[in-house]
Amino acid sequence: MRRIKLSFGLGWRLLFVIFLLIFSFSFAMFQGGFVSWFIFYTVLPFAVYSIVFFFIPISKIQAERYIQTAQIRKGGKLVVTVKLKRTSRFPMLYLVIKELTQSPQLIRHAESQLKTVKMLGIRQTIEWTYEIDHMPRGEHALDGVEITVSDFFGWVKKSVVLPLKQTVIVYPNVTDMIYMPIETRYDQGAAASPFAIVKDTTMAVGVRDYQPGDRVSWIHWKSFARTQTLRTKEFEDRQSQDLFILMDRKASDNFEEQIELTASVLHAVVRNQASAAFLSLGASRFYFPAIQGEDQLQRTMFHLAKVEADLKKPIEQVLPNDPAMSNATSVLLITGDLTAGLIDAIPRAAKNLRQCTVFIVVKKGEKLSKQAITMHQLARSRGMILHVLSQDHFANAFTEVGRS
């Protein structure tokens, strides 16, 4: 329908140029004199150009887009080059290039940078490089390039959309965290170790046959040197399960900081060869039972890049019915707003819960309200460990126990 309207409008523009040419010629014929013929001969080249321009196709222009920034973090710079190539050298005055996107964040943030005017002349190739600073987190789809060309006076104006779909993923920032151990129980007693590792790699109790998926660091090389058979060290099991990270996606003024803290925690877990389950609750549910390597981490980062604060129901109505929580023993809750319902819902959902740590994200310098202080006191009375963190304290999140 839009194409029909554009074709209809373009046809009217051509008729206008023809009418203008006929009118100026008729005026010169009937009026006579230098002025009348001067007007006709002045209009003639522009009108002829416009008529010829009407029949020059612009849909044959080829477009390529190169995204020069391999991976972008929130606040980083996006550098994109658009290259256009046309088949003819028909002279054109100028060309308007516009990136088409349906990303509301990108439109709000950099709408003026997604459009430019380039002088063309007889050139067949033209390049346009644009940069967008302080990119917002999210998945930004670039749908295509719209090209608009016109004659000298705008009598004939044509535009075409060249489909060129690409997606730009802007990941959340990650803070390097000081990773501290927490208490974990062993079959023979208690010890301090990084939380939620399935095996304690400092306490080998035997060897077994190698199985696919075993880490290289667990291979018993002395045994391999003797027998030429891969054997894996057997470690003492812990009684506790992996750490269970729960992210609350209800709307909050601190949601972006909450995303960055979650990403930083997951990076710290993987960097220290630990393992964690991850549950993100919102309009859609995202659950990963074991994040312990780069592949699982990248899939989770992709989720955190796209996720929005879209939890409409109170989380206490959703959490108790989630099957992933039932076997969790050590829960790390990351939220921007701790409520009484959430405090009650976690032990109801995690039947075997032994420890619950809560990271509450606040703005730098923000003072807690009386209601928030009351909620924190209630959580501590239920045995929860609370960390109230602003962005500048993310690096020490595991050491700031009880900070409020």
C-alpha positions in Angstrom: 0.0 0.0 0.0 2.8 2.4 0.9 4.6 1.6 -2.4 1.4 2.3 -4.3 1.1 5.7 -2.6 4.7 6.6 -3.4 4.3 5.6 -7.0 1.1 7.6 -7.3 2.8 10.7 -5.7 5.9 10.3 -8.0 3.6 10.2 -11.0 2.0 13.4 -10.0 5.4 15.0 -9.6 6.3 14.0 -13.2 3.0 15.5 -14.5 3.8 18.7 -12.7 7.2 19.0 -14.4 5.7 18.3 -17.8 2.9 20.8 -17.1 5.5 23.4 -16.0 7.5 22.8 -19.2 4.4 23.1 -21.5 3.2 26.2 -19.6 6.5 28.0 -19.9 6.7 27.1 -23.7 3.1 28.3 -24.3 3.8 31.5 -22.4 6.8 32.2 -24.5 5.0 31.4 -27.7 2.0 33.7 -27.0 3.7 36.4 -25.0 6.9 36.6 -27.1 9.8 38.8 -26.2 13.2 38.2 -24.6 11.9 37.7 -21.0 9.4 35.0 -21.9 11.9 33.0 -23.9 14.5 33.5 -21.3 12.2 32.0 -18.7 11.5 29.0 -21.0 15.2 28.3 -21.7 16.0 28.7 -18.0 13.3 26.1 -17.1 14.1 23.8 -20.0 17.4 22.1 -18.7 16.0 21.6 -15.2 12.8 20.1 -16.5 14.5 17.8 -19.0 16.9 16.7 -16.2 13.9 16.0 -13.9 12.1 13.9 -16.6 15.3 11.9 -17.3 15.9 11.6 -13.5 12.4 10.1 -13.2 13.3 7.1 -15.3 16.7 6.5 -13.7 16.1 3.5 -11.3 17.6 3.8 -7.8 16.5 0.4 -6.6 19.6 -1.1 -8.2 21.8 0.7 -5.7 23.7 -1.9 -3.7 24.3 -1.4 0.0 26.7 -3.0 2.5 27.0 -2.3 6.2 30.1 -3.0 8.3 29.9 -3.0 12.1 33.5 -2.2 13.1 33.0 -2.7 16.8 33.1 -6.5 17.6 31.7 -6.5 21.1 30.1 -3.5 22.8 29.5 -2.9 26.5 27.0 -0.5 27.8 28.3 3.1 27.5 30.7 2.0 24.7 31.0 3.3 21.2 29.4 1.8 18.1 31.2 2.4 14.8 29.4 1.6 11.6 30.3 2.1 7.9 27.6 2.0 5.2 28.9 1.6 1.6 26.6 2.3 -1.4 27.4 1.4 -5.0 25.3 2.3 -8.0 25.6 1.0 -11.6 25.4 4.3 -13.5 27.2 7.6 -13.5 24.1 9.7 -14.0 24.8 13.0 -12.2 22.8 13.4 -9.0 23.1 16.5 -6.7 22.8 14.9 -3.3 21.7 11.7 -1.6 20.1 11.3 1.9 21.0 8.2 3.7 19.0 7.0 6.8 19.5 4.0 9.0 16.1 2.3 9.7 15.7 0.8 13.2 12.7 -0.1 15.4 14.8 0.0 18.6 13.1 2.7 20.8 16.3 3.2 22.8 18.5 3.7 19.8 16.0 6.2 18.3 15.8 8.2 21.5 19.5 8.1 22.0 20.9 8.8 18.6 18.2 9.6 16.0 20.1 12.6 14.6 23.2 10.4 14.0 21.3 7.9 12.0 20.8 10.2 9.0 23.2 12.1 6.8 23.3 14.0 3.5 26.1 13.2 1.0 27.0 15.1 -2.2 27.0 12.6 -5.0 27.8 14.1 -8.5 28.9 11.3 -10.9 30.4 9.1 -8.2 29.4 5.4 -8.2 30.6 4.6 -4.7 30.0 6.5 -1.5 30.8 5.6 2.1 29.3 6.9 5.3 30.8 6.2 8.7 28.9 7.1 11.8 29.7 6.7 15.5 27.3 6.5 18.4 28.8 7.1 21.9 27.3 5.8 25.2 25.4 3.0 23.6 22.4 1.8 25.7 22.2 -1.8 26.8 20.0 -4.0 24.7 19.4 -5.7 21.4 19.2 -3.1 18.6 18.0 -4.2 15.2 19.2 -2.3 12.1 16.5 -3.1 9.5 17.8 -1.4 6.4 19.0 1.7 4.7 16.6 4.3 3.2 18.0 6.3 0.3 16.3 9.5 -0.9 17.4 11.4 -4.0 15.9 14.5 -5.6 16.4 16.8 -8.5 17.6 20.4 -8.1 14.4 21.9 -7.0 12.7 18.9 -5.4 10.2 18.6 -8.3 10.9 14.8 -8.5 11.9 13.1 -5.4 12.5 9.3 -5.1 13.3 7.1 -2.2 14.0 3.4 -1.8 14.5 1.1 1.2 17.3 -1.4 0.9 16.8 -4.3 3.3 19.9 -4.9 5.3 19.1 -6.6 8.5 21.8 -6.7 11.3 21.6 -6.9 15.0 23.8 -5.0 17.5 24.0 -6.5 20.9 25.2 -4.2 23.7 26.2 -6.2 26.8 26.0 -5.0 30.4 29.2 -3.7 32.0 31.1 -6.1 34.2 33.0 -5.2 37.4 35.9 -7.3 38.5 34.9 -8.6 41.9 37.0 -9.8 44.8 35.7 -13.3 45.2 35.5 -14.4 48.8 34.7 -17.9 50.1 31.7 -18.8 52.2 31.1 -21.7 54.5 30.2 -25.0 52.8 29.8 -28.4 54.5 31.7 -31.5 53.6 31.1 -35.1 54.4 33.7 -35.0 57.2 33.0 -31.5 58.6 32.9 -27.9 57.6 35.4 -25.8 55.6 35.7 -22.5 53.8 35.8 -22.5 50.1 34.5 -20.6 47.1 30.8 -21.2 47.1 29.0 -23.7 44.9 31.8 -25.6 43.3 30.6 -29.2 42.9 34.0 -30.7 43.8 36.8 -29.4 46.1 39.8 -29.6 43.9 42.2 -29.3 46.8 41.1 -32.6 48.4 41.7 -35.5 45.9 40.6 -38.9 47.4 41.3 -41.2 44.4 41.2 -41.6 40.7 38.6 -42.9 38.2 38.3 -43.4 34.4 38.1 -40.2 32.4 34.6 -39.1 31.3 33.8 -36.5 28.6 33.3 -33.1 30.2 35.9 -33.6 32.9 38.2 -30.6 33.2 41.7 -30.8 32.0 43.0 -29.7 35.4 41.4 -32.8 37.0 43.4 -35.3 34.8 45.9 -37.5 36.8 48.9 -37.0 34.6 51.2 -39.4 36.6 48.7 -42.2 36.1 48.6 -41.3 32.3 52.4 -41.5 32.1 52.4 -45.0 33.5 49.4 -46.6 31.7 48.8 -44.3 28.7 45.1 -44.2 29.8 43.4 -41.0 30.8 42.3 -41.0 34.5 40.6 -38.3 36.4 41.2 -37.3 40.0 38.2 -38.1 42.3 37.4 -35.3 44.7 35.4 -35.2 47.9 31.8 -34.2 47.3 30.1 -31.4 49.1 26.7 -32.0 50.7 25.4 -28.6 49.5 24.2 -28.0 45.9 25.4 -25.2 43.6 24.8 -21.6 44.3 21.4 -20.5 43.1 21.3 -16.9 41.7 17.9 -15.4 41.5 17.3 -12.1 39.7 14.2 -10.1 40.4 13.0 -8.3 37.2 10.3 -6.0 38.6 10.5 -2.3 37.6 13.1 -0.4 39.6 15.0 2.8 39.3 18.1 0.7 39.8 17.4 -2.0 37.3 20.4 -1.2 35.0 22.7 -1.4 38.0 21.0 -4.6 39.0 21.8 -6.1 35.6 25.4 -5.1 35.9 25.8 -6.6 39.3 24.2 -9.9 38.1 26.6 -10.0 35.1 29.6 -9.3 37.4 28.6 -12.1 39.8 28.3 -14.6 37.0 31.7 -13.6 35.6 33.2 -14.0 39.0 31.7 -17.5 39.4 33.0 -18.7 36.1 36.4 -17.0 36.5 36.9 -18.9 39.8 36.0 -22.2 38.3 32.8 -22.3 40.3 29.3 -23.3 39.2 25.9 -21.6 39.7 22.3 -22.0 38.7 20.6 -18.9 37.4 16.9 -18.0 37.3 15.6 -14.7 35.9 11.9 -14.1 36.5 9.9 -11.6 34.4 7.3 -11.7 31.6 9.4 -14.7 30.3 11.3 -17.2 32.4 15.0 -17.8 31.8 16.6 -20.6 33.7 20.1 -22.1 33.4 20.8 -25.1 35.7 24.6 -24.9 35.7 26.8 -22.0 34.6 30.4 -23.2 34.9 32.1 -22.4 31.5 32.4 -19.7 28.9 29.7 -21.2 26.6 27.0 -21.1 29.4 28.3 -17.6 30.5 27.9 -16.2 27.0 24.3 -17.5 26.7 23.5 -15.9 30.0 25.2 -12.6 29.0 23.1 -12.6 25.9 20.0 -12.8 28.0 21.2 -10.0 30.3 21.8 -7.8 27.3 18.2 -8.1 26.1 16.3 -8.4 29.3 13.8 -5.7 30.4 12.1 -4.9 33.7 9.0 -6.6 32.7 7.7 -8.5 35.7 4.1 -7.4 36.2 3.0 -9.8 38.9 4.5 -9.6 42.4 7.4 -12.0 42.4 6.1 -13.7 45.5 3.2 -15.0 43.4 5.5 -16.5 40.8 8.4 -17.8 42.8 6.8 -20.5 44.9 5.5 -22.2 41.8 8.8 -22.3 40.0 10.2 -25.9 40.0 13.8 -24.8 39.8 13.8 -23.4 43.3 12.7 -26.5 45.1 16.2 -28.1 45.5 18.1 -24.8 46.1 20.1 -24.8 49.3 22.2 -21.6 48.9 20.3 -18.7 47.3 21.8 -15.4 46.2 19.0 -12.9 45.5 19.7 -9.8 43.4 17.0 -7.1 43.7 16.4 -3.4 43.7 13.5 -3.6 46.2 13.2 -6.1 49.0 9.6 -6.7 50.1 8.0 -8.7 52.8 6.3 -10.9 50.3 9.7 -11.8 48.7 11.2 -12.5 52.1 8.5 -15.0 52.8 8.4 -16.5 49.3 12.1 -17.6 49.2 12.0 -20.1 52.1 8.6 -21.4 50.8 10.0 -22.0 47.4 13.3 -23.4 48.5 12.3 -26.3 50.7 16.0 -27.2 51.5 17.2 -23.7 52.0 20.2 -23.4 54.4 21.5 -19.9 53.5 20.0 -16.9 51.7 22.2 -13.9 50.7 20.5 -10.8 49.3 22.3 -8.1 47.2 20.2 -5.0 47.3 21.2 -2.4 44.6 20.9 1.3 45.4 22.0 4.5 43.8 25.3 6.0 45.0 24.7 8.2 48.1 21.0 7.1 48.3 19.6 7.0 51.8 17.4 4.1 52.8 13.7 4.9 53.6 12.2 3.9 56.9 10.2 1.2 55.0 13.4 -0.2 53.5 15.1 -0.3 56.9 12.2 -2.2 58.3 12.3 -4.7 55.5 16.0 -5.2 56.0 15.5 -5.8 59.7 12.8 -8.3 59.0 15.1 -10.2 56.5 17.9 -10.3 59.0 15.6 -11.6 61.7 14.7 -14.5 59.3 18.4 -15.4 59.0 19.1 -13.7 55.6 22.5 -12.1 55.0 22.1 -8.6 53.4 24.5 -6.5 51.3 23.3 -3.0 50.4 25.4 -2.1 47.4 25.9 1.0 45.1 27.7 0.6 41.8 31.0 1.8 43.2 31.0 -1.0 45.8 30.3 -3.9 43.3 34.0 -5.0 43.4 33.7 -5.7 47.1 30.2 -7.2 47.1 31.4 -10.5 48.7 33.3 -8.7 51.5 30.7 -6.2 52.5 28.6 -8.5 54.6 25.9 -6.7 56.6 26.6 -3.3 55.0 23.4 -1.2 55.1 
